[in-house]
Amino acid sequence: MERRLAAGAQIIAPIESTYWWAGEIQHSNEWLLLMTTTTERFEDLARCVRELHSYEVPQIIASALVAGTADYLEWIRRETAPRSGG
């Protein structure tokens, strides 16, 4: 959040995950992190998640925001705008 790569975030935890890794089915408890950002900031946010995440290949996906109120969309743009010096 300090880097202003996302306007907000929600953590949903714990969740049970089942997935293939290293040729085997894995089961683990994980935390789902949903972050709100702009298309322009997505790559910077993804790079930050990779840098901080413990997984070799963390799940980083984008879901399209197809509609939103004008004030909410403006809030996302304003809060994720790059700051001078940062």
N, C-alpha and C positions, 0 to 999 in steps of 0.2 A: 504494500500500500504506500509506503514512503516514497517509492520510485514513481508513483502516479501512473503506473501501467494499467491499473484497473480502477474504476470508479467505486466499486464495491465488491464484496465477496461474501459467499455463504458457505459454511462448512456443514456437511451432512455426515454424521458419524454415529457409531461405526456401521459400515456396510460389509456384507460378506461378498467377496469376489471369487470367481472361478475363472481361470484363464490358462492358456497354453504358455509355457515358458521353458526354454531349454529342452524341448522335446517331451515335456511332461505336463500333466494337468496339475495346476497349483490351486490351492484354496488359502485365502488369507482374509484377515479383517483389514479394511482400508477406510480412508476418509475421502469423501467426495467433496472437492472444492470447485465451486462455480464462481467464476469471476466475470465481471461486466467491463468490457472494453470496446474500443472501436476497431474497425478493420485495419486502420493505419497503425494502431499500437499492438496488434496481435503478435507479430513476429518478435517484438521486443519483450512482450509478456511471456511468450513461449520460451525465449532464450533465458529469461530469468527463472522460470519454473525448472528448466533443465539444469541450470546452475545450482539451484537450491535443493532439488529433489534427490532422494536416496536411490530411486530406481534408475537402472540403465536406460530404460525406455518408458518414461512416464506417459500416461494417456493425456495427450494435449489435443483437444479438438475444438472446433468452433461451430456453434449453432447460429444460424442466421436469425437476427432480430428483424422480423418482417414488418412490424408496426409497433409504435409506441407513442405516447403523448409527447407533444412538442417540448414541454418543459422537462420531461424525463430524458429525452434524447439530448437536449441541450446540456443537461447536468452531466451526462456521460462524456460528451465532447469537452466540456469545461474542465472536468476533474481529471481527464486523462491527457490534456494538452501538455506537451513538453514544457517544462519550466526552464527559464534561462539559468545556466549553471548546473542543470540536472538533467 
